[in-house]
Amino acid sequence: MNQSNRIFDGLGRVMNEAAGVADGVRREVETVVKSQATRIVNDMDLVKREDFDALRELVQVQGEEIEALRAQLAALAGDKSKS
């Protein structure tokens, strides 16, 4: 009986150590994958979200200004045709 307990204790220790090693390997793989993904994204030279949002706002404002200028031009063209 005592011998059987030692075997199970030893087996339990080996399983706990294996679980610890597996967790370490998992963390190491996550770190490598994250660093590779970061490197790939940086190499792609993508635009930052803040820059994209600022440019989108600028384009929207310019679009509104263009529409206002078109309306003024149409009004001026209408006045000239009445003369």
C-alpha positions in Angstrom: 0.0 0.0 0.0 2.8 2.4 0.9 4.6 1.6 -2.3 1.4 2.4 -4.3 1.1 5.8 -2.6 4.7 6.6 -3.5 4.0 5.8 -7.1 0.9 7.9 -7.2 2.8 10.8 -5.4 5.6 10.6 -7.9 3.1 10.5 -10.8 1.3 13.5 -9.3 4.6 15.4 -9.0 5.5 14.6 -12.6 2.1 15.7 -13.9 2.3 19.0 -12.0 5.8 19.7 -13.4 4.6 18.8 -16.9 1.7 21.2 -16.4 4.1 23.9 -15.3 6.4 23.3 -18.3 3.4 23.3 -20.7 2.2 26.7 -19.2 5.7 28.1 -19.7 5.8 26.9 -23.3 2.3 28.4 -23.9 3.5 31.8 -22.5 6.7 31.7 -24.6 4.7 30.9 -27.8 2.2 33.8 -27.1 5.2 36.2 -26.6 6.8 35.1 -29.9 3.5 35.3 -31.8 2.7 38.8 -30.4 6.2 40.1 -31.2 6.0 38.6 -34.8 2.6 40.1 -35.3 3.8 43.5 -34.1 6.8 43.4 -36.4 4.6 42.5 -39.4 2.2 45.3 -38.7 5.1 47.8 -38.3 6.6 46.6 -41.5 3.3 47.2 -43.4 3.6 50.9 -42.7 0.0 51.2 -41.8 -1.6 54.6 -41.0 -2.4 55.3 -37.3 -6.0 55.5 -36.3 -5.6 59.1 -35.1 -4.1 60.2 -38.4 -6.9 58.5 -40.3 -9.6 60.1 -38.2 -8.0 63.6 -38.6 -7.8 63.2 -42.4 -11.4 62.0 -42.6 -12.6 65.0 -40.7 -10.6 67.3 -42.9 -12.0 65.7 -46.1 -15.5 66.0 -44.7 -15.0 69.8 -44.0 -13.6 70.3 -47.4 -16.5 68.5 -49.0 -18.9 70.8 -47.2 -16.9 73.8 -48.4 -17.0 72.6 -52.0 -20.8 72.1 -51.8 -21.1 75.7 -50.5 -18.9 77.0 -53.3 -20.9 75.1 -55.9 -24.1 76.6 -54.5 -22.6 80.1 -54.7 -21.4 79.5 -58.2 -24.8 78.3 -59.3 -26.4 81.4 -57.7 -23.9 83.6 -59.6 -24.5 81.8 -62.8 -28.2 82.2 -62.3 -27.9 86.0 -61.7 -25.8 86.4 -64.9 -28.3 84.7 -67.0 -31.0 87.1 -65.8 -29.0 90.1 -66.9 
